Each structure stands twice: as C-alpha cells, then as structure tokens.
Amino acid sequence: MNSNLGYDTAYPEGPLPEYEIRLCESVDDFAACVDLQRTVWQFSEVDLTPVRSFVITHHSGGFTYGAFSTEDEQLLGFSYALPAFDDGNRPYIYSHMAAVLPEWQNVGLGMKLKLAQRDHARMRNITPIKWTFDPLQSRNAYLNIVKLGGVVRTYFPNYYGNRSTSALHRGLDTDRLFIEWWVQSRHVANALNGVQRQDDPVAAVEIPYDIEAMKRRNMDAARAWQLKARAGFHKCLADGLYCAGFEPGRDGGNSRYLFYPDEGIEMR
Ligand SMILES: CC(C)(COP(=O)(O)OP(=O)(O)OC[C@H]1O[C@@H](n2cnc3c(N)ncnc32)[C@H](O)[C@@H]1OP(=O)(O)O)[C@@H](O)C(=O)NCCC(=O)NCCS
C-alpha cells in the first residue's frame, strides 16, 4: 500500500479489462472524469476540474478521451485537452490532464490515451500538443520523453503555487516541465517505434526513481532533490540545451534527464 497517496499502486491480480477509447461527450462521461480525478489526485472539491469545464471544453474545440471498460462502461482513464495559442499566436493543443485508475497504471493505458490525442490533433492539423508534468516524477518523464518522444525547453518553478490539495503535490513546490510533443516529427515517430537518440548527451540532470517513496521517508531530502533538479534544468536550458532523452533508474539507481544542443529538429 502506498500510504502517501492512500491507494495501492501494485499490479492488480487479474488482466486489464477489455476497453475502448472513445471521445467523452455526455454529462455522464464527464461526471466519471470528475470522479476519477478524486481517486487519482485526491483533490479537495475546490481543485477538481468540474463537469461544466469539460462541457465548455467539448463545445469550444477541446476534447476528452476516455478508456471505458467494454463490459460495464467503467471509466479506467481519461485525457483532457484544450485549444491554445502560444506567445506567437500559433495554435496548439494544451493537454491539461491525463489520469488512469491506480490499479490499472503502468500497463499502457496512459500511452493509448496520449495516442488518441495525437490522432485527434493530426486529423485537425493542430500541432504540437503540450502539457506539464512534475520533473520529479520518473514515470511521467519516461512515458512523456522515452515512450512518446516529447521534448522539454521550459521549466516553470512553482507553476500552480502552493495551494494544491492533491496528495501528489503535498509538501513540495509545484514545479513543472513543459513537454512539447511534435507529433508529425521523425523524432516522435522514432520514439513510438522504440528508437531513441544514439548520440551522446552533453549534460544530464538526475532525479530519484521513486519520489513518492522518498517523500514518505524523508521530505527534506525530497525538497533538496527538487532544488537540485530545478537548478540543473535552469543551467542546461540557459546554456541553449534541451531535454530530448531520459534514462529510468535501474536497480535502485537514480533516473536521468538527458540534454542535447537545441537544433529545433522536432518542429519539422
Ligand atoms: C501518468 C499516467 C497518466 C500514466 O498512465 P499509465 O497508464 O500508468 O502509463 P503507461 O503504462 O502507458 O506508461 C508508464 C511507463 O512508465 C514505467 N514506469 C513505472 N514507474 C516508473 C518509474 N519510477 N520510472 C520510470 N518509468 C516508470 C512503466 O513501466 C511504463 O513503461 P512500460 O510500458 O515500458 O512498462 C498515470 O500513471 C497516472 O494517472 N498517474 C497519476 C496522475 C498523473 O501524474 N497524471 C499526469 C500529469 S497530468
């Protein structure tokens, strides 16, 4: 049992139920997304994205995909995205949330929900897709950078401030990396085929393999890791590098973000 989050993150006994990924369109679909946020993030009510926001998003160019069990229509996971504009007024898609029920995490659902977003974006010719994630979450980094081929050029210290009620955010500043997912690029095609960059990185930033376990053991150590990762990212990005690789820690070792000179190749 993971006592910090209050739910069991171990693999379930049985197989993943059969499911289909489809667009969420009804108020019931959106209500299920609200419930799933409660389970995954353990937000208090004030931090939940409510049904109204899902409805508005659905009617204004955004989209939510859900993974529904075919047997009983239970929502197993969802991804939620908004239409957005960057500083140069270019449209892109901002993916605000992706979540999978704790008992079905780590078995590929998150990846499938991101691929549904990619297909949606490509069909409408709006790319890239961008989203944020906590730089100390090794699993998210692995999924976003290695499995999906996202790259990082931006680090936001304390993005949401210190008001979040989520168990996942407790005790630390809400630092976030901004992932850019150039879904038409060769870099992404390679990543989706399991091919990573072969050239040597010029810098690396380490994080613990399991920050949640560290938070339970020693919150001061977790804070120190956050400051170290923040400083490391600031230096690498200020040096004109970008993050386009990640190595998950093996055998109790730390994970590592890998940096390369930024040649802007993902945009092609
Ligand atoms: C993030 C999330 C959506 C990903 O969905 P998921 O279904 O668990 O992800 P996937 O199974 O597709 O991919 C996770 C990968 O990370 C790997 N992984 C697990 N723990 C890891 C760790 N500590 N470090 C590196 N990789 C890790 C898994 O083995 C899997 O890789 P594999 O397919 O090669 O085995 C889901 O875990 C979740 O809901 N997390 C909590 C909420 C959250 O952080 N949402 C994202 C920010 S909005």
The ligand as a Gaussian input file, in Angstrom:
#p B3LYP/6-31G(d) Opt

LIG

0 1
 C        0.780000       9.378000     -15.620000
 C       -0.282000       8.351000     -16.010000
 C       -1.432000       9.031000     -16.730000
 C        0.401000       7.379000     -17.000000
 O       -0.514000       6.361000     -17.336000
 P       -0.066000       4.814000     -17.236000
 O       -1.137000       4.013000     -17.877000
 O        0.337000       4.493000     -15.862000
 O        1.253000       4.850000     -18.185000
 P        1.854000       3.710000     -19.135000
 O        1.637000       2.366000     -18.517000
 O        1.372000       3.903000     -20.532000
 O        3.406000       4.109000     -19.106000
 C        4.116000       4.187000     -17.892000
 C        5.525000       3.639000     -18.103000
 O        6.373000       4.082000     -17.024000
 C        7.056000       2.942000     -16.478000
 N        7.394000       3.267000     -15.089000
 C        6.719000       2.977000     -13.951000
 N        7.366000       3.503000     -12.879000
 C        8.457000       4.161000     -13.375000
 C        9.496000       4.945000     -12.784000
 N        9.543000       5.158000     -11.461000
 N       10.440000       5.494000     -13.594000
 C       10.416000       5.287000     -14.932000
 N        9.434000       4.579000     -15.550000
 C        8.480000       4.013000     -14.772000
 C        6.056000       1.812000     -16.660000
 O        6.698000       0.565000     -16.548000
 C        5.563000       2.116000     -18.090000
 O        6.557000       1.765000     -19.042000
 P        6.471000       0.378000     -19.926000
 O        5.196000       0.467000     -20.717000
 O        7.686000       0.445000     -20.776000
 O        6.465000      -0.734000     -18.926000
 C       -0.797000       7.543000     -14.778000
 O        0.268000       6.810000     -14.215000
 C       -1.442000       8.428000     -13.714000
 O       -2.660000       8.579000     -13.710000
 N       -0.622000       8.991000     -12.798000
 C       -1.117000       9.900000     -11.752000
 C       -1.610000      11.229000     -12.324000
 C       -0.576000      11.945000     -13.185000
 O        0.600000      12.056000     -12.819000
 N       -1.017000      12.437000     -14.385000
 C       -0.138000      13.113000     -15.345000
 C        0.027000      14.569000     -15.133000
 S       -1.483000      15.457000     -15.518000

